[in-house]
Amino acid sequence: QVQLVESGGGLVQAGGSLRLSCAASGRTFSSLGMGWFRQAPGKEREFVSGITWSAGNTDYADSVKGRFAISRNNAKSTVYLQMNGLKPEDTAVYYCAADPTRLPNIPLRPTSYDYWGQGTQVTVSS
């Protein structure tokens, strides 16, 4: 079992920045591929960014490329999502997720991840 706890969400004006954190416990963090997803009201959960268990690969949704950056600190069992240049359309609940399969690629579908956090709200005002 893996427990994931997100933090760092909040209300920010357009153009501002936030850094989300996701702390993991219950399994060796360095063996987990990690992903960030988001879900806006009335919309499906969508992939935002991911990082492989080895940290050798990262991936981003086209809508956030150049603005968001994912990183991980295995010593702290934490994955981060630095979000810059926030836009009102980035408003959503953000979830982190863990993939224990140690694949070299980054899954884009929510169903590929076995463990999920409770989510943290990000609201961007115009």
Secondary structure, 3 states (H helix, E strand, C coil): CCEEEEECCEEEECCCCEEEEEEEECCCHHHCEEEEEEECCCCCCEEEEEECCCCCCEEECCCCCCCEEEEEEHHHCEEEEEECCCCHHHCEEEEEEEECCCCCCCCCCHHHCCEECCCEEEEEEC
